Amino acid sequence: MKDEDKERSERVIKVFKESKLNQRQFAELIGVSQQLVSAVINYTKKPNETILLAIIDNIEGIDPLWMFTGVGKQKNNYVPIKREEESPIEHHIKKIVRDQFEELSDGILQRLANIEESIKDSN
């Protein structure tokens, strides 16, 4: 993992820890799988723009510039934004859509990585 990606992961970890949520709660809050949150926290997967934007949208007081680059204002005690409760059906439908979107996104990202690797190998 590149240093830049590791630093992004560290910012995600900081927000995650200060939110005082567990991995499942944090994943649900930002709309990704718990496995993805775990992979980012364990530095096995870099946090992509989708994750960073979801954190910005769902945690109070996140400076987008800081979240993306490390430059800008950061604070302590990040807390989730309070939202109206959704119905169990709405929650279930959103989860299905998120899971399908994540699966498709992972497939596309893998294909792009394979293409990049093929281009590097051919040069």
Backbone hydrogen bonds, N-H to C=O, Kabsch-Sander energy under -0.5 kcal/mol:
donor,donor_aa,acceptor,acceptor_aa,energy
6,K,2,K,-2.4
7,E,3,D,-2.6
8,R,4,E,-1.9
9,S,5,D,-2.4
10,E,6,K,-2.3
11,R,7,E,-1.7
12,V,8,R,-2.3
13,I,9,S,-2.9
14,K,10,E,-2.3
15,V,11,R,-2.3
16,F,12,V,-3.0
17,K,13,I,-3.0
18,E,14,K,-2.3
19,S,15,V,-1.6
20,K,16,F,-0.6
20,K,17,K,-1.1
21,L,16,F,-0.8
26,F,22,N,-2.8
27,A,23,Q,-2.7
28,E,24,R,-2.5
29,L,25,Q,-2.5
30,I,26,F,-2.2
31,G,27,A,-1.2
32,V,27,A,-2.3
37,V,33,S,-1.8
38,S,34,Q,-2.7
39,A,35,Q,-2.4
40,V,36,L,-2.3
41,I,37,V,-2.6
42,N,38,S,-2.0
43,Y,40,V,-1.4
44,T,39,A,-2.7
45,K,39,A,-1.3
48,N,46,K,-0.6
52,L,48,N,-2.1
53,L,49,E,-2.9
54,A,50,T,-2.0
55,I,51,I,-2.3
56,I,52,L,-2.4
57,D,53,L,-2.4
58,N,54,A,-1.3
59,I,55,I,-1.6
60,E,79,V,-3.0
62,I,59,I,-1.0
63,D,73,K,-0.5
67,M,63,D,-2.7
68,F,64,P,-2.3
69,T,65,L,-2.8
70,G,65,L,-0.7
70,G,66,W,-1.6
71,V,65,L,-0.7
81,I,58,N,-2.4
91,H,87,S,-2.7
92,H,88,P,-2.4
93,I,89,I,-2.7
94,K,90,E,-2.5
95,K,91,H,-2.3
96,I,92,H,-2.3
97,V,93,I,-2.4
98,R,94,K,-2.9
99,D,95,K,-2.8
100,Q,96,I,-2.4
101,F,97,V,-2.8
102,E,98,R,-2.9
103,E,99,D,-2.3
104,L,100,Q,-2.4
105,S,101,F,-2.9
106,D,102,E,-2.8
107,G,103,E,-1.9
108,I,104,L,-2.4
109,L,105,S,-3.0
110,Q,106,D,-2.2
111,R,107,G,-2.2
112,L,108,I,-2.5
113,A,109,L,-2.3
114,N,110,Q,-2.4
115,I,111,R,-2.4
116,E,112,L,-2.8
117,E,113,A,-2.5
118,S,114,N,-2.4
119,I,115,I,-2.4
120,K,116,E,-2.4
121,D,117,E,-2.6
122,S,118,S,-2.0
123,N,119,I,-1.1
